[in-house]
């Protein structure tokens, strides 16, 4: 049985575009989750950013950037340690 093509691709290009899609999706999903956190008074007080709109936006941007690069890093981490070890399950 040969390798099947998905969306006209296979191999490295398929892996690349699936990873880009997954990373983009998780960044947007995480943005939605974090949007619910960043408005809570408890979080703002804990982080000391109450009333600091510029700092709140910086924290949100850094969170999104971390999510994006974390998702991309799973290409190499998953390849090295395996899928189950990468997500921490047994």
C-alpha positions, 0 to 999 in steps of 0.5 A, a space after each residue: 500500500 503506497 503513501 496516500 496524498 492528502 490535499 495533494 500533498 504528502 511527506 514534509 509539506 503535508 506535515 508543515 501545512 498541518 502544523 501551521 494550521 494547528 499552530 494557528 488554530 491553537 493560537 486563536 483558541 488560546 486567545 479566546 481562553 486568555 480573553 476570559 482570564 485577562 478581564 478577571 479582577 483576581 488575575 489583574 490584581 495578582 499580576 499587578 496590571 490593574 488599570 494598565 491597558 498597555 501592559 495588559 496588551 503586552 501580556 496578551 501578546 506575549 501569551 499568544 507568541 508563546 502559544 504559537 512557538 510552543 505549537 511549532 516546537 512540537 514538530 521537533 519535540 514530538 519527533 524526538 520523544 514521541 506523541 504520547 511523551 510530548 503531551 505527557 500521557 502514558 
